[in-house]
Amino acid sequence: MRICILILALGIAGCAAEPRLDQRSRASDPACADVAAARMRDAMINGADSKMQQAIWNDAYKNCVFWKNKSGFVER
């Protein structure tokens, strides 16, 4: 029971799930990488397995970059 509580606490704190290192190093947009990581943590907290978490990260990152480019939004 204690292990489950610890795992849940780490997940809520955002420590348990991060994209693979090679995935983050290829991410050229840090803001979109942060958005994708947040969506992936949401999926992890809701019980998604690691393959689904990675798919969610990939999709969230791709969509973020697409909409930033489409809107012409430029960060300063």
CYANA upper distance limits for C-alpha pairs under 8 A (distance plus 0.5 A):
  1 MET  CA      5 ILE  CA      6.93
  2 ARG  CA      6 LEU  CA      6.67
  3 ILE  CA      7 ILE  CA      6.59
  4 CYS  CA      8 LEU  CA      6.57
  5 ILE  CA      9 ALA  CA      6.54
  6 LEU  CA     10 LEU  CA      6.68
  7 ILE  CA     11 GLY  CA      6.72
  7 ILE  CA     16 ALA  CA      8.20
  8 LEU  CA     12 ILE  CA      6.72
  8 LEU  CA     45 ILE  CA      8.11
  9 ALA  CA     13 ALA  CA      6.67
 10 LEU  CA     14 GLY  CA      6.72
 10 LEU  CA     15 CYS  CA      5.75
 10 LEU  CA     16 ALA  CA      6.06
 11 GLY  CA     15 CYS  CA      6.39
 11 GLY  CA     16 ALA  CA      5.51
 11 GLY  CA     17 ALA  CA      7.39
 11 GLY  CA     41 ARG  CA      7.69
 11 GLY  CA     44 MET  CA      7.70
 11 GLY  CA     45 ILE  CA      6.60
 12 ILE  CA     41 ARG  CA      8.49
 12 ILE  CA     45 ILE  CA      7.29
 14 GLY  CA     18 GLU  CA      8.44
 14 GLY  CA     41 ARG  CA      6.88
 17 ALA  CA     40 MET  CA      7.78
 17 ALA  CA     41 ARG  CA      6.41
 17 ALA  CA     44 MET  CA      7.48
 18 GLU  CA     37 ALA  CA      6.78
 18 GLU  CA     40 MET  CA      8.08
 18 GLU  CA     41 ARG  CA      7.99
 19 PRO  CA     23 GLN  CA      6.74
 19 PRO  CA     24 ARG  CA      6.86
 19 PRO  CA     37 ALA  CA      7.20
 19 PRO  CA     40 MET  CA      8.49
 19 PRO  CA     54 GLN  CA      7.28
 19 PRO  CA     57 TRP  CA      7.71
 20 ARG  CA     24 ARG  CA      7.00
 21 LEU  CA     25 SER  CA      6.65
 22 ASP  CA     26 ARG  CA      6.85
 23 GLN  CA     27 ALA  CA      6.99
 24 ARG  CA     33 ALA  CA      7.51
 27 ALA  CA     33 ALA  CA      6.86
 29 ASP  CA     33 ALA  CA      6.68
 29 ASP  CA     65 VAL  CA      7.99
 30 PRO  CA     34 ASP  CA      6.68
 31 ALA  CA     35 VAL  CA      6.88
 32 CYS  CA     36 ALA  CA      6.54
 32 CYS  CA     60 ALA  CA      8.34
 32 CYS  CA     61 TYR  CA      5.95
 32 CYS  CA     64 CYS  CA      6.11
 32 CYS  CA     65 VAL  CA      6.96
 33 ALA  CA     37 ALA  CA      6.57
 33 ALA  CA     61 TYR  CA      6.51
 34 ASP  CA     38 ALA  CA      6.72
 35 VAL  CA     39 ARG  CA      6.87
 35 VAL  CA     60 ALA  CA      7.66
 35 VAL  CA     61 TYR  CA      7.61
 35 VAL  CA     64 CYS  CA      8.21
 36 ALA  CA     40 MET  CA      6.64
 36 ALA  CA     56 ILE  CA      7.95
 36 ALA  CA     57 TRP  CA      5.27
 36 ALA  CA     58 ASN  CA      7.74
 36 ALA  CA     59 ASP  CA      8.36
 36 ALA  CA     60 ALA  CA      5.42
 36 ALA  CA     61 TYR  CA      5.57
 37 ALA  CA     41 ARG  CA      6.66
 37 ALA  CA     57 TRP  CA      6.66
 38 ALA  CA     42 ASP  CA      6.78
 39 ARG  CA     43 ALA  CA      6.84
 39 ARG  CA     56 ILE  CA      7.41
 39 ARG  CA     57 TRP  CA      7.14
 39 ARG  CA     60 ALA  CA      7.52
 40 MET  CA     44 MET  CA      6.73
 40 MET  CA     53 GLN  CA      5.72
 40 MET  CA     54 GLN  CA      7.59
 40 MET  CA     56 ILE  CA      6.40
 40 MET  CA     57 TRP  CA      5.87
 41 ARG  CA     45 ILE  CA      6.64
 41 ARG  CA     53 GLN  CA      8.25
 42 ASP  CA     46 ASN  CA      6.77
 43 ALA  CA     47 GLY  CA      6.88
 43 ALA  CA     48 ALA  CA      5.84
 43 ALA  CA     52 MET  CA      8.44
 43 ALA  CA     53 GLN  CA      6.53
 43 ALA  CA     56 ILE  CA      8.14
 44 MET  CA     48 ALA  CA      5.60
 44 MET  CA     49 ASP  CA      7.49
 44 MET  CA     50 SER  CA      8.30
 44 MET  CA     53 GLN  CA      6.94
 48 ALA  CA     52 MET  CA      6.32
 48 ALA  CA     53 GLN  CA      6.60
 49 ASP  CA     53 GLN  CA      6.67
 50 SER  CA     54 GLN  CA      6.67
 51 LYS  CA     55 ALA  CA      6.74
 52 MET  CA     56 ILE  CA      6.62
 53 GLN  CA     57 TRP  CA      6.73
 54 GLN  CA     58 ASN  CA      6.68
 55 ALA  CA     59 ASP  CA      6.64
 56 ILE  CA     60 ALA  CA      6.43
 57 TRP  CA     61 TYR  CA      6.53
 58 ASN  CA     62 LYS  CA      6.63
 59 ASP  CA     63 ASN  CA      6.56
 60 ALA  CA     64 CYS  CA      6.54
 61 TYR  CA     65 VAL  CA      6.75
 62 LYS  CA     66 PHE  CA      6.64
 63 ASN  CA     67 TRP  CA      6.64
 64 CYS  CA     68 LYS  CA      6.59
 65 VAL  CA     69 ASN  CA      6.63
 66 PHE  CA     70 LYS  CA      6.55
 67 TRP  CA     71 SER  CA      6.39
 68 LYS  CA     72 GLY  CA      6.60
 68 LYS  CA     73 PHE  CA      5.92
 68 LYS  CA     74 VAL  CA      8.21
 69 ASN  CA     73 PHE  CA      7.24
